[in-house]
Amino acid sequence: MSTKAQAILEEIKAWPVEEQEQVGDGILQLQERQRQREEQKAKLREMQSRHAGRGMLNRLLEERAKERARG
């Protein structure tokens, strides 16, 4: 833990329990939002890679169809 984080933690420990709980809840909510954003990014990357692969397959099939038409 950084010196700054340790100082913040020590300050929070001096707060009333109710305020400590509110800060804890806020941190949990922040972590959940970050987890959700990471999941959304992963889904987007997966969709993009599937789409990119599909485009390459279509181009390959078109090229082969052109080759068959020529030959």
Buried (B, 14 or more C-beta within 10 A) or exposed (E): EEEEEEEEEEEEEEEEEEEEEEEEEEEEEEEEEEEEEEEEEEEEEEEEEEEEEEEEEEEEEEEEEEEEEEE
